[in-house]
Amino acid sequence: MTELKRILSATVFIDGANHPFGELTPAQVRARADELRAATGWGPMARVAAVARAWRELAMALEREHAARVSELDAGLLEDLAPQLWVVPPAGGLLK
């Protein structure tokens, strides 16, 4: 399986169920960004801010490209953003 296929098929829990990342809509991506931004706090929760920003960046890319689904975006962008979104583990793992 190619890296892009792995990213697009990774599941994300949104709207009470797991959905393939590539099938997420702009509304779902915006909701995830808002949810994570609301969870940002101090101490260990401060690390959530970077993930929330990455989801917001993804939402802006969907809007800019008038894409109906994440899978319609540029492969390079998705490969760069996926670890920041924690859709796939970042280099070095999640427990840095």
C-alpha positions as CSV (number, residue, x, y, z in Angstrom):
1,M,0.0,0.0,0.0
2,T,1.4,3.4,-0.9
3,E,1.8,6.1,1.7
4,L,-1.1,8.2,0.2
5,K,-3.4,5.2,0.2
6,R,-2.5,4.5,3.8
7,I,-3.2,8.1,4.8
8,L,-6.5,8.3,2.9
9,S,-7.7,5.0,4.4
10,A,-6.7,5.8,8.0
11,T,-9.8,6.2,10.1
12,V,-10.7,9.3,12.1
13,F,-13.4,9.3,14.8
14,I,-15.9,12.1,13.8
15,D,-19.6,12.4,14.2
16,G,-19.8,9.4,16.5
17,A,-18.2,6.9,14.1
18,N,-14.9,6.0,12.4
19,H,-14.6,7.5,8.9
20,P,-11.8,7.1,6.3
21,F,-9.7,10.3,6.4
22,G,-10.0,10.7,2.6
23,E,-13.8,10.8,2.8
24,L,-14.0,13.6,5.4
25,T,-15.9,16.7,4.2
26,P,-15.0,20.3,4.8
27,A,-17.7,20.5,7.6
28,Q,-16.2,17.5,9.4
29,V,-12.7,18.9,9.1
30,R,-13.8,22.3,10.5
31,A,-15.6,20.6,13.3
32,R,-12.5,18.6,14.2
33,A,-10.4,21.7,14.2
34,D,-12.9,23.5,16.5
35,E,-13.1,20.5,18.8
36,L,-9.4,20.3,19.2
37,R,-9.0,24.1,19.6
38,A,-11.6,23.9,22.5
39,A,-9.6,21.2,24.1
40,T,-6.3,23.2,24.1
41,G,-5.2,24.2,27.5
42,W,-2.1,24.4,29.6
43,G,0.3,21.6,30.6
44,P,0.0,18.5,28.5
45,M,-3.1,19.8,26.7
46,A,-1.0,22.7,25.3
47,R,0.3,20.1,22.7
48,V,-3.2,19.9,21.2
49,A,-2.8,23.4,19.8
50,A,-0.4,22.3,17.1
51,V,-2.8,19.5,16.0
52,A,-5.7,21.9,16.1
53,R,-3.8,24.3,13.8
54,A,-3.0,21.5,11.4
55,W,-6.7,20.6,11.2
56,R,-7.5,24.3,10.6
57,E,-4.9,24.4,7.8
58,L,-6.6,21.4,6.2
59,A,-10.0,23.1,6.4
60,M,-8.6,26.2,4.7
61,A,-7.0,24.0,2.0
62,L,-10.4,22.3,1.4
63,E,-12.1,25.7,1.1
64,R,-9.4,27.2,-1.1
65,E,-9.5,24.2,-3.5
66,H,-13.3,23.9,-3.4
67,A,-12.9,20.3,-2.5
68,A,-15.8,18.2,-1.4
69,R,-13.6,15.6,0.3
70,V,-10.1,15.4,1.7
71,S,-9.1,12.9,-1.0
72,E,-9.5,15.6,-3.7
73,L,-6.5,17.6,-2.3
74,D,-2.9,17.4,-3.5
75,A,-1.1,14.3,-2.5
76,G,2.0,16.2,-1.3
77,L,-0.1,18.4,1.0
78,L,-1.8,15.4,2.5
79,E,1.5,13.5,3.0
80,D,2.9,16.6,4.8
81,L,-0.2,17.3,7.0
82,A,-1.1,13.7,7.9
83,P,1.5,13.4,10.7
84,Q,0.7,16.9,12.1
85,L,-3.0,15.9,12.2
86,W,-2.1,12.6,13.9
87,V,-3.9,10.7,11.1
88,V,-0.7,8.7,10.9
89,P,1.9,8.7,13.6
90,P,4.5,11.5,13.3
91,A,8.2,10.6,12.9
92,G,9.4,9.4,16.3
93,G,5.9,8.4,17.5
94,L,3.2,10.2,19.4
95,L,5.0,10.1,22.8
96,K,7.8,12.5,22.2
